[in-house]
Amino acid sequence: MPHRSDRYISNLTKDTYALVLAGGRGSRLFELTDLRAKPAVYFGGKFRIIDFSLSNCINSGINRIGVATQYKSHSLIRHINRGWGNFKANLSEFVEVLPASQGNNNDWYLGTADAVYQNIDIICAERPKYVLILSGDHVYRMDYGPLIAEHVANDADMTVCCLEATTEDAAGSFGVMTVNADHKVIAFDEKPSQPNEIPDKPGQCLASMGNYLFNTDFLFEHLLNDSSSENSSRDFGHDIIPSIIKDNNIFSYAFKDPDSDNQPYWRDVGTLDSFWEANMELVTPQPQLDLYDKAWPIWTYQEQLPPSKFIFDDDQRRGLAVDSTISGGCIISGSTIRKSLLYSSVHTHSYSLIEESVILHGSHVGERCKLKRVIVDSSCRIPAGLSIGYDREQDIENGFRVTKKGITLVTSKMLKALAKKKDYD
């Protein structure tokens, strides 16, 4: 029999509308987002980044979800329609795409607050008591039910989800909160160069996750006020949150494990290095992000693909993968894969060696290739005999992007340019 608290939280989640902000480009991912928005970037072998926010909603009992899209949204919209379009609208269950459509003015979405403001009529039609605004470009698992329950218990007008971060990591990257002993927010600085530290925790600060819970009427009131301000950048972090702290009940909600009080898994995979690192974490024997947890599944759309296949068992030509994750539809044909993650339908050919690399779906690696600490974008064809990740200067000369930490990004466009160059030479 369910506990009274479980029933209480389920009623709260039913009264909540979630709006996922998924219109960002993710410019620090460079060519990886040339053809897709950051929330549509592939992650973990078979998922898209946005699947984590959407799965969190469904697993939390929030079944009314809007997804605000803007930049290069085609692949994202297609993914949502295919993977998230099977809800029962007659039962008020849906994942609905909300493209930028100049709803309340003649502009596209000007900022995070404007993305919500331009969809006020759509949200209002659902008559929710609470609006949960989520960033669609982070990888994490979170039950939003306790967040809503604490918001109501605090008699809060708005609650900001936060996590502890080092001041070095937060500086210039995250909104930072200062709170009192009751967790009420007394200051909010958007991407400060010198974040305020947590008392008694030198070098640590409270960083915003970009997830906000509002009472609906309160949200609409301040969005309307902000829309009439000529000096506003139409952003929650820059404009709305700092303006409402003094005279309203704004609280922080710590994203922590309720059993251990530890920081749960959360990653901003907004750079090539962090994207590579987060994928590499998944191939470790016991990753912090457990994608095999049936109690909190991550839902997605995926093709119906055959099992992975490993062929040839000759001493010099053995299809082999160790400490790696290999997705469906892959063919490991006489090549060796070590500490790598291969997405769906990747084909690696004989005598090749792939180490500490992330190979996105549909790519082919030719014979006698060597790849180390490489991100290969989707549908690439690595020509036979090419080595990548061993000589930084050579990789740059070949037109690949190499990060400060030595991760090399390869895309189809780069490979085509390299082929033309070699033909010309």
N, C-alpha and C positions, 0 to 999 in steps of 0.2 A: 504493500500500500504506500503511495507516495506521501512524503512528509508535507506538512502544511507549508513549510518554507519553499519547497519545490513548486507547489501549486501557486503560491504567491508570486514567485519569480516568473512562472510560465504565463501568468496573467499580465505581468509587466511587459514581457517580451511581445505578447500579442498586441499590446498597445503601442508598440514601437515601430517606426518606419526607419529603415536604414538607407542612407544615401552614400554610395561609394564614389569618391572622386577619382576618376580614372582617365583624366584628359591630359596628363603630363607627358612631356616628351622623354625626360630622363637624359638630358644632354651629356651627362658625365659617362654614359654608356657609349657615347660616340656612334660609330657605324652600326652598332647592335640595335639601335633604335631609329635607323634611317627609314625603315619601312613599317615600323610598328610603334605604338605607344608603349611606355615603360610597363604598365600593368599587363600588356599582352606578351611580354618577353617570356620565353620558355624558362622553366626552372625544375630541377630535380628529376629530369628524365622524361616526364610525361605531362607535367603541369604547366600552367601559366601563373605568373605572379598573382594575378587577381583572384585565382581560385582559392587562395588562403583566406582572404577577407570574406568572400562569398560563403565558403564552407563554414567559417566561424559563425556567420549569421544563421545559417540553416541549423547547425549543431546547437546553437544557443536558443533556437525556437523563434527566431525572427524571420518571418516568411514574406514580408513586404519589403522589397529591395529595389531601389533605383540605382542605375549606374550612369553617372554623368561622363560623357565622352567628348573628346574634341580632336586632339592631334592624331593624325594617321590612324583613324579609328576602325578601318575596314576589318582588319584581322581580329580585332578585339570584339567588334559587334558580331562577326561571324562565329567566333568562339562561344560567346554568350548565347546566341540563338541556338547553336547546336548542342551545347552542353548544359544550358541552364533554362531551356524553354519548355520544360515538361511539368510546370506547376499548374495547379488548378485555380484559374482566375476566378471562377465562381465561388471559391472558398477564400477569396482575398489572399491568395498565395501567388507570388510572381517575382521574377527578376526581370526588370524592365529597363531597356536602354533609353537614356535621355540625352540625345545628341544636342550639342550647342545649336540652338535654333532661333536666337535673338528674340526670346519669349517676351521679355518685359522692356526691351530697348533695342537699339539697332546694332548692338555690339555682340561679339562672341563672348565666351566666358572671360572676364577680365581678371579674376582671381578666385580663390577658394570660396569666399563669401558670395561672390556674384554667381558662381555656379549653383549655389543653393537658392539664391534670390530669384534667379530666372526660372526656377522650377517650383516656386511657392504654390502656384495654383494646383499643380499635380500632387504635391504633398498634402495640401489642404483638403483635397477631395477624398483622401484616405482617412482623415480625421484622427490622426494618431495623437496620443498624449505626449509622446516623446519622439524626438528625432535624433538618431544616431548617425553622425557624420564620420565616415571612415576614409582613411587614405588607402588607395587601391594598389600601392606599390611597395608594400612591405611583406615579409615572409614571417609568419608567426601563427600560433594557435592560441585562441583566447575565448573563454566563455564570457559573453557580454551580459549574462543574467545577473551575476553578483554586482557588476558595475551599475546596472539600472537600479537594483535594490538599494545599494549604498547611496546613490543619487537621491532616491526618494527619502531614505532615512535621514539624510542631511538637510532635507527641505531645500535642495540646491536648485538654482536657476540653470546652471551649467556645470558640467563636470568634465575635466580634462584628463585623459588617460596619460600616465607618465611612467617613465622607467628611470632607474639610476644609470648615469653615464659619467664617464670621466670628463672633466672640464676641457681636456684637450680634444676629445672626440666631438664634444658638443659645440665648441667654439666655431661660430660661423656656419654651423650646419643645422642646429635644432633650436626650436623655441625652448626657453628655459624658465621654469617657475620658481618663485620663492613662496613658501607656505608657512603658516603659523603652526602651533602645536595641534590644532584641530584639523589640519590639512586644508584649511581655507587658503585660497590663493590671494596673496597680498601684492604680488608683482609678477609680470610676465614680460620677458624680453625676447624678441624674435631674432634668433641667430646672433647673439652677442659675441663680441670678440673676447670678452672676459666674463664668463658665466658666474653667477652667484653660487657659492658652494653650499652644500647641505651642512648645517651646524653639526659639529662633532664628526664630520666625514670630509676631511680635507681632500681636495682633488676630485670630489664627486659632486654632481649636480642632478637636479630633477629635469629631465628632458621630455618634451612633449612627443607623444607618438603620432600626433596628427589625427587622433581620434577624439571626437567631442560629442557629449550627450547634452541635449537641450530640452527643456520644457518647450513644447511647440509654440505656444503663444509668445513666450519670452523671445524665442529665436526670431519669429516673424517680426516682432516689434523692432528689434535692433537691426535686422536686415533692411527694413524699410527706412529706418533712420540713417543707416549707412549709405543707402542708395541715393539719398538726397545731399550727401556731403561731397562737395567738389574736391576736397583734398584727400579723399580716401583712395587707397589702392585696391579696395574691395577684397581684402584678405583677412581671414580670421586672426592670424598671428600678428600681422602688422597693425590692424585697425580695430577689429571688433573686440577681441579679448582685452587688450589694454584699456579700452574705453569703458568696459562694464565692470571691472574689478572693484572699484571703490564703493559703489552704491548697491551692489548685488551679491547674492550668495554664489560665489564661484569656488568650486572645490577641486582638488586633485584626487585622482584614483590611482593608486600604485599598482602596477602590473607585476604581481609577485605570485609565486607558488603558495597557495593557502596552507599547504602542509609543512613545507620546509622554509618558507619566507625567502627563498632564493629567487633570483631573476630568471624567469622562464626564457625560452628561446625567442629571440626577436632579431631580425636582420633587415637592415636597409641595404638592399643589393643595388645601390645606385651608382656604383663605380665598377669598372671592369675588374679591379682587384677584389672588391667585396663580392662581386658576382661569382668569380672563380673560387674564392675562399669558401663561400657558402655551399657551393656545389661540391667542393672537395670534402667538406665536413660530412656530407652524406655517405661517402664511401668508407668512412671509418667503421670499425666493428660495432660500436655503440654510439651512434650520433645522437646529439641532444634533441634534434628534431626527428621524432620517430614516425616515419611515414607508414609504418606497419601497424599502428595502433587502431584497432577496429572500433574502439570506443569513440574515437574522434576522427572519422575518415575525412580525407581531402577529396572533394568531388571535382570532376573535370570532364571535358569531352576528349575522347580518344578514338582513333580509328580502330576497327577490328583487324588486328594484325596477327600473323602467326607467331609462334614462340621464337625466341632467339636461337640461333644455330651456330655451332662451333664445328668447323670441319678441318680435316687433315691431321694426321697424327705422326708425321715424320719428324725426325730429330731437328731438322732445320726449317721445318714448315708446319708448325703446330698451332692450331687455333686455340688460344689460351687467354683467359682473363683471371687475374688475381687481385684481391682487394679493390674490386671495381663493381660498378652497377651498370648492368646491360639491359636496356629496355626491349620491349617487344619488337619483332620485325627485323632485328639486327642479324647480320651474318658476319661472323668472325672467321675469315677464310685464310688460315695459315699465318695469322699475325698474332702478336703478343700485346696484351693490354694490361697495364699495371697502374693501380691507384687512379683510375679514370672513370668518368661517367659518360656513357653513350646514350643519347636520346633515341627515340624510335627510328627504325628503318635505316640505321647506319650500316654501311658495308665497308669493312676493312679487308684489304687484299694481302696476298702472301708476302712474307719476309718483312713486314712492316712492324715497327715498334712504337707504341703510344703510351706515354707515361704522364701522369698528373695532368691530364687534359680533359676538357669538356667539349664533346662533339655533339652539336645540335642535330636535330632530326633530318633525315634524308641525305646526309652527307656521305661521300665516298672518299676513302683514303687509298691511293694507288699502291702498287707494289714497291717494296723497298723504301718506304717513307719512314722518317723518324720525327716524332712530335713529342715535345716536352714542355709542360706548362703553357699550353696553347688553348685558346677558345676558338673553336671552328663554328662559324655561323651556319644556319640551316642551308641545306641544298648546295653545299660546296663540293667541288671535286678537286681533291688534292692530287696533282700530277705525280706520276711514278718517280721515285728517286729523290723527292724533295725533302730536305731537312728543315724543320722550323723549331725555334726555341733553344738552339744550341749556340748561335752566333748572333748577338744583338744587332751589331752593325749590318750584318748581311740581311737580317730580317727587315730592318728599316729600309735598306737599299731595295729590297724586293717589294716594298710598298705596304708592308704589314704595320700595324700599330703595336708598339711595345710600351707597356706602362713602366713607371718608375720601379715597381717591384718585379719587373721582368716577365710579366704575363703578356703573351703575344695574341692579338686578335687577328683572325683571318676571315674575310668575307668573299663571296662570289665575285663582287666587283673588283676587289684587290687581285684575285687570282686571274681574272680576265685581263686586267691591266698588265700583270706580270707576263702573261702569255704573249700579249702584243709586243711587249718590250723585248722579250727573248727572240721573237720572230724578226723584229726590227734589227736587233743586234746581230 
